[in-house]
Amino acid sequence: MKFRKSLVAIPLSMSLILPATTTVSFAAEKPSVMTPAVELRTTLDHLLTEHAYLAVEAMRKGAEGAKDFDASAQALNANADDLAKAISSVYGDEAGKQFDTIWKNHIGYFVNYVKATGANDQAKKDEALKNLANYKNDFSKFLEKATGKRLEAASLAEGLQMHINQLIGAFDSYVAGDYDKAYKYEHEAMDHMGMVAKGLSNAITMQFPDKFNNTMAVTPAADLRSTLNHLLTEHAGLAVSAMQNGLDGSKDFQASADALAANTDALTKAISSVYGGDAGQQFKKMWSEHIGYFVDYTKAEAAGDQAKMDEAIKHLDNYRSEFSKFLGTATDGRVDPTEIANGLQTHVEQLTGALDNYKAGNYNKEYDQIREAYAHMLNPAKGLSAAFVDQFPDKFMGNMPSQMPKTGMGGTSQQHDQVPFEWILAGLFAAAGATTLALQKKKANQQ
């Protein structure tokens, strides 16, 4: 299971629009997570949830007056550029430019809110919120028109207001010192943008069916891949936040660590539901230990203790070996421990590299690695979900949607359907062997 960065970096023009002549064969009766429509949804999953994560981070950095605030803002704008390219690849350059203007304006309004909060200027805060309300209406009309009214402006506005409330709520809670609530809002904001990706990709694929080989963005298999996208990318984001907070001795360190621990608890519960309580506790022990090693690395970095940093890396190496063997045993040899360890090494290097550059003041490089770490997690999501669906196709033969939902932006009329955790982990453990074979074949074909 080689989680290689090169497999994540799919050009937006390819991931959003595959021509009808593309040589992709999907049996109509067999579910798949690797259709043109699901690739579109994954691209939007990636960029929209990353927007929420980077927006919260940039607003937090602004409140702190952090030295890497400019780099965080640049990363947020780079994400906006990628989103504009994605829209352009579907609707053309003019629509892409219009999107870019509206989208970056709304980022600016959030920045204005942060500045007004720092200046204790309620009038300016109210002005920023008013501008965000106007943006909400303008952007809703833009999307309604672009999708040929497959998404309705009123429902879009409802969902966009939720997005505004979540980001402002995360920031206000942080400023007020309610850090647990701040991280709860951040989680909700990222999850909400997954719903946006679901609705928008559904609209686009229904609008241009020939461009997506008449495949659907909303299927049980697509939902599985999307769920894994969200789970794994969020893990990367939370790990970065917790490590930076630990290095700085930030007041919100415990809240960020608790958010990461909640992720571990949910994962442990899922594993227990598949393999029983003993296996779940074995997993939790190893997973918690590896998080502890990242904490050890962070503490050593703060103290400038290279020996302790090296020791933490050694422990992480041992963890990679042990955890890979655990997965190999749990799946009765269906996954290759060496391949798993290679993917884990990339993850370790990205997280420690981001922290190293943060401490060294190489802030642009820091955010490059943060974005790489975030995107990297889409790789195992794709491989694992593909393997699971291939192994258990009957579990993903649900009916396709016959009409568009009334909202694409996560308003109250749309719920986020998620595949149960036990099926996610069953796929992760019982089907990852097929992932190894698929990636090996891909590598052989490229050579």
N, C-alpha and C positions, 0 to 999 in steps of 0.2 A: 504494500500500500504506500506508494511513493507520493507524498504530498508535495509535489514540486511546484515552485512558483510559476514555472513556464506553462503549466497546465491551467493555471488560473487566468493568466493574462490573455484572454480571448479578445480580439479587437471588437470594439463596440458595434461596428458595422456588421460584423459576422454574428455576434451574439443576439443582436436585435432583429436583424432581417437576414434570413437565409433565402436565397432565390428559390423559386419553385423547381428549378432544374438541379438543385443540390442533390447529390447522390446519397441521400439518407433513406434507409428503408425501415419502416416501422409497421409491423403487422397490426392491422386495425384491431384485432382481438386481443392483442397483448399490450399491457400497460408499460409505459417507459418514462423515465425521468430525463431522458436525453433527446427530447424533441425540440424543434426550433422554438415552439411556444414556451416550453419550460426554460429554455436558455434565456429568452426574453425576460421571463419572470425572475429568474435568478439574477440577471443583470440589474433589474430594478430593485430586487431584494437588497443586493449589495450596496448600491449607490444611495438608496433612500434611507436604509437603516444607518448607514455610515454617516449620512447627513445629520441625522438626529444625534448620534454619538459625538460627532465633531462639533456640532452646534452647542451642545451642553458643555463640552470641554472648553470651547473658546469663550463662552460666557463666564464660566468659572474662572478661567485664566484672566479674563478682563477684570473680574471682581477682585482678584488677588493682586492685580498689577504684576503678574508673573512675567519673567524674562522671556518665556517662550510664547507669549500671547500672540505676537506678530506671526510666528510660525504656525500656530494653531489656526489663526484666521486665514493664512495662506492655504493651509491644507483644506479648510472648509471651502474656500473659493475654487481650489483645484477639483474638489468633489463636484462643485456646481458646474465647472467646465465639462467634466465627464458626463454629467446629466444632460447638459445642453447638446453635447455630441450625440447622445443617445436619442434625444428628441429629434434632432436634425436627421438622423439616419432613418427615422420613420416618416416624419412630416416635411422634411426639406429644410434648407438653410434659413429661410425667412422665419419659419416657425421656431427653429432653434434659437435664432437671435431674439425673438420676442420672448421665448421662455427664459432665456438667459437674463434679460433685463428685469423681468418680473421677479424671477427667483433671487437674483442678487440684491434687488431692492429690499426684498423681505428679510434677507440676512442683515442688511444695513439697519433695518428697523429694530431688529433684536440688539444689534450693537448699540444703537441709540438708547435703548432701554437700559442696557448695562451702564452706559456712561451717565445717564440721568440718575440711576440708582446711586452711583458713586458720588454724584454731586448733591444728592438728596433733593432733587428737583422734581417734585410731583407733577408739575405742569408738563415738563419734557417727557416724563414717563407716560402720562396720559396721551400726549401727542404721538409717541411711538406706538402705543396700543391702537390709537385711531388709524394710524397709517397701516398697521397690520390688519385691521378690519377692512380697510379699503383694498389692500392686497388680496385678502381672502376672496372678496367679491370679484376682483379683476381676474385672478388666476382661475377661479371656478368657471367664469365665462370663457376663458381661453381654452380650458380643457373640454368644456361642453362642446364648443365649436370644433375643436380639433378632432374629437372622437365622433363627430356627426351625431351629437346628442345621445350617444350611447352611455355617457355619464351625465347626470343631471346637475345643473349648477347649484340648485338649492341643497342637494345632498352633499355635493362636493364642499360647499361652504361650511356645512356642519362639521365635516371631517377635518377641514383645515382649521376651524376654530379649536377643535380638540388638540391639534398639533401645537397651535399657539399656546393654549392653556398648559400643555405638558411642559414645553420648554420654559415658559415664564414661571410655572410652578416649581420646576427643578431649580431655577436660578434664585427665585425668591426664598425657597426653603434653604438653599445653601447660604445665602446672605443672612438669614435669620438664625443660622446655626442648627437647623433641624436637618441634619445630614442623612438620617435614615429615610426621611421623606423625600429628600432630594434624589437619592439613588432609586427610590421607588418610582418617582416621576421619570427618571432617565430610562429605566427599564420599560415603562409603559410607552414612552415616546418611541423607542426603538421598535417595540412590538407593533405599535400603531402603524409605523411606516411599512412594515411587512404587509399590513392590510391594504395600504395604498398600492403597493406593488402588485398585489393580487388583483385588485379591481382594475387598475390601469392596464396591466398586461392582458387581462380578460377582454377589455374593450378594444385594445389594439388588434389582438388576434382575431376577434370577430369582425373588425372593420376591414382587415386585410388578410383574409384567410389564405389566399394564394401565396402570399409572401412567407407564410409559416407552414406550408405544406398541409394546410387544413388540420393542423394539430391544435390542441387546446391548452391554455395556460392554467386552467383550474380543473384538476383531476385528483383522485386520491394519491396517485404517485407523485404528482407535482406538489401536493400539499406536504408529503413526506420530505421531499428534498428541501422545500421552503422552510419547514420546521427545523431541519438540521442546519440550514443556512443561518437561521436566527440564533439557534442555541450555540453554535460553535463560534460565530463572529462575536456574539456578546461575551463569551468567555474571554476572547482575546482582548476586547475593550476593557473589561473589568480588571483583567490581570495587569494591563498597562497602568490603569488608574491607581490600583492598590500599590504597585511597586513605586510609582512616583510619589504617592502620598507617604509611603514608608520612608523613602529617602529624605523627604523634606520634613518629616515629623509633623505632617499636616493634621489639623484638628479633625478632618473627616476620614482619617486613615481607617479607624475602626469600622465606620459605616461602609467604606469601600471593601474592606476585608469581609464584612458580614455579607455583603452582596455576592461576593465571590464564593463564600461558604454556602450561601443559599443555593447557588448553582450546583455545588458539590452534593448537597443534600438531595436535591431533586434528581440528580444523576444516580446517586446511590439507591434511592427509592425505585428508580426505573430498573436498575440492574437486579435488585432484590426481587422484583416482580417477575423477572425472567428466570433467574438462576437460584433464587432463594436467599434467605437472610445471610447465610454464611458467606456466600460469594459476594453479596452486596457489601458486607462489612470488610471483606478482604480488599475489594475495590476501593472503598472509602479510605481505608488505611493507607494504601499506596498513593491514591490521588491527593489526599490531604498532606502526606509527606512531601510530595513533589511541589505542592504550593508552599510548604514550609521551606523547602530548599531555595525557592525563589525569594522568600523573605530573608533567609540567611544571606543570600547573594546581595540583596538590597542593603541589609545592615552592614555587611562588609564593605560595600561600595561607599556607603556614607562615612565609614571609619577610615577609608583609604587602606584597607587591609587586603592586599593582594593574595596572601596565603589563604585567608578565609574565603575569598572569592573563588579561588581555585578549588578549595575543598567543596564549596557548594556546587560547582560545575561537576566535580567528580561524583558527588551524590546524585546529581541529575542524570549523569551517565549511567550510574547503577540503576536508577529508577527506570530509565528507558529500557534497559535490558530486562529488568524484572517485570515491568508492566507489559512489555511485548510478549514475554513468555506466558504471562497470565492470560492474555488474550488468545494466544495460540492454543493453550490448554483448554480454555473455556469454549473455544470453537471447534475443538477436536481436530486441530490441524488445518482448519479452513483458511487461516490467515498466516502469512509468513512473518515471524517475529522480526526478522531483519528489515523488512520493508516498513513495518510499523515504527521501528526504532529510527529509521532514516527520516520519516515524517516528523517524529517527535523532536529530532535534532534541529530541523528547520525552525520549528516552533520555539524551541529554547533559544536559538541564536537570534531570532527576531525580537523576542521580548528582552533578553539581556542586552542586545545591541541598542535597542531604543532607550533603555535605561542608561547605558554607558554614554550615549550621545547627549542625553538630557543633562547628565552630570557635567559632561565636558563642555556644555554650552553650544553644541552643534545642533541647534534646534531644528533647522530645516531637514537635516539628515534624520533627526529623531522622528519627525512626523512622516518622513518617507518610510521609515521602518514600521511605524505604527500602522500606516495604511497597508503596507505589505503584509503585516501580521494579520490584519483584518481580512484582507482578500484571500490570504493563504487558507483560511479556514473554510472557504467555499470548496476547496479541493476535496478534502475528506467528505464533505457533505454530498458532493456529487458522486464520488466513488462508492460510499457506503449506501446511499439511497439506491443507486443503480444496482448494486449487488443484492440488496434486500428485495427489491421489486422483481429482479430476475429469479431469485430463489423462491419467493412466495407470491407469484403473480395473482393468484386467486384473491389475495387480501386487498388488491388494488384494482378490482374490476368494477368499481362503482360507476353509476350513471354520470354522464357529462352534463353540465348545465345547459339548459335549452334556451335561456334568455339572460340578458344582462342584469346584474344586480342594480338596484336603484342608487347605489352609491359606490364610489371607488376610493374614497378617502377615509374609510373607517368611521363613518358616522354611526349613530345608534341603530340604524336600520340594517347594518351589516355586522355579522359576527365573524370572528377569526376562527375558522375551523382548523383544529390541530390534530395530527395523528397522535394517538396515545403514546406515552413515553415507553410503555412496554414493547410496542411494536418497533419504535425507533431503535431501542437497544437490542431487540431480537435481530433486527437487520444489521446493526453494528457488529454483533458477535457472530451470528450464525451465517451471515452471507458475505462477510468481507473477503472470504477466499476468492469469490468470483471477481472482486475488485482487483485483487492482485493479478489474476489472469488477464483481465481486461487491460490494465495498465501495461503489463508486459507485452501484450499484443500491440498496443499503441506504440510502445517504444521500439518494438521490432519493425513495425511499419515505417517508422520515421528514420530508421538507420539505412 
